[in-house]
Every structure is written in structure tokens, then in C-alpha cells.
Amino acid sequence: MNNNSDPEYERYADLDFSAAKPVNQVPPLAKFQAQAGRKSRITLRVDNTTLAVFKARAEMSGGNYQTLINDALRQFAQGQTLADVVRETIRQEMRATQP
């Protein structure tokens, strides 16, 4: 018995995907994916300590460590520093507690 938690597992469990190709090897799909402007799959090497921090934060918040890394990279690309994020968070919290 398979204990897979995905509710769709049984629906597709018997399909044979052994000849399936990655999206980037099917030109129409690769073009569609590029036009959709969504996320891109990359390989990134990260220090074990850094990865452990993101995984721990994700576990504490109930989120996903990859999303946290993406958010951190987005903030850096937008020129936000940790100090900027902390300042804005404090301002938001102060506004929320004022009558």
C-alpha cells in the first residue's frame, strides 16, 4: 500500500512517465513557460549554514524555505536591506497598535 498523501496520486499512479521530457526540451512548452513569466528552475549552491537558517525559519513559520529564499533575493534585487524591512515592520506594528 502506498502512503502518498497527494489526493491525486491514485488517479495517476499507473501512468508511465518514463519517456517524459523536461519542459525545456519541448519547444512549445518552453516558449509558453517563458511567456508566462513565472518562476524558473535553477540550480543554486548555498552554504549549509545558510540553508539551515532558511529551513528553520520556514519550519517555524509553517512556510517553505524556497519561498523565503526567493523573497530574500527579491528584496535584495529591489535594494531593500534588512534594516529597511525591520523599520517597515516596526512602523506597521506601531500603526496597528495605535487607537
N, C-alpha and C positions, 0 to 999 in steps of 0.2 A: 504494500500500500504506500502510495506517495503522500507525504505530509506537506506538499506545497501549499502555501497559504493564498496563492493567487486564485481568485474565483474563476478566472477564465482558463486555468490550467487544463482542466479536463476537456474543455472544448477543442483545444489544440494539441493535446498530449500525443496523439497518434500521427500527426503530420510529420513528414520527413523534410527537414531543413538542411540536410547535408550538402545540397547543391546550391544553397542560397549564397548570394553575393552581397558584399557590403554596398551601401548606398553609393559610395563614391566610385564604384565600378559599374554602375548602371547610369549612363549619361543623363537620361531624362529625370531620374530621381535625384541625381546630384545637382542638376540645374534647379529643380524645384526646391530642394533643400537650401541652396544658396540664395534663391529669390525670397524664400520665406523669412530670411533674416533672423532665424532663431539661433540657437547655440551651436557651436562647432565642437566636434570631438577632437581633443588634442592629447598628446602625451606630455606630461609635465613632471619633472623631477623636483621633489620638495624634501627639505630636511626632515628626518624622522621626528625631531622635536617639534618642528612647526606643524607637521601633520597631526601629531598627538594633541597639540593645543586645540586645533580646529575640531578634531573628533570629539574631544572632551567638551568643548563649548556646545557642539551640536547635540551631544547626548544630554547635557544639562537643559538645553532649551527645547529639546524634542524635535530639532530640525535635522538638516542634512549638512554634513561637513563640506560637501562640494558647493552647496549654495552659499555657505558662509565664505568660502574662499572666493567664489565669484563676486560676492558683494564687496569683499575687501579689495579685490582687484579693480572693480568698477569705481569704488570711492577713490582709490589711488589715481586711476586714469582721469577722474574728474578733478583732481587736485585737492581732494579733501584729505586732511590729516586726521590722525586720531584725536588731536586736540579739538579740531573743528567738530567732529562727531560728538565728543563729550560735551562741548559747550552747547551745541544744539539740543542734545538730550536733556541737559540741565534746564535750559530755557523752557522746553516743552513741559517738563515735570513741574517747574515753578508756576507756569501758566495754569496747569491742570489743578494745582492745589490752591490757587487764589480764588476767593469768593466772588 
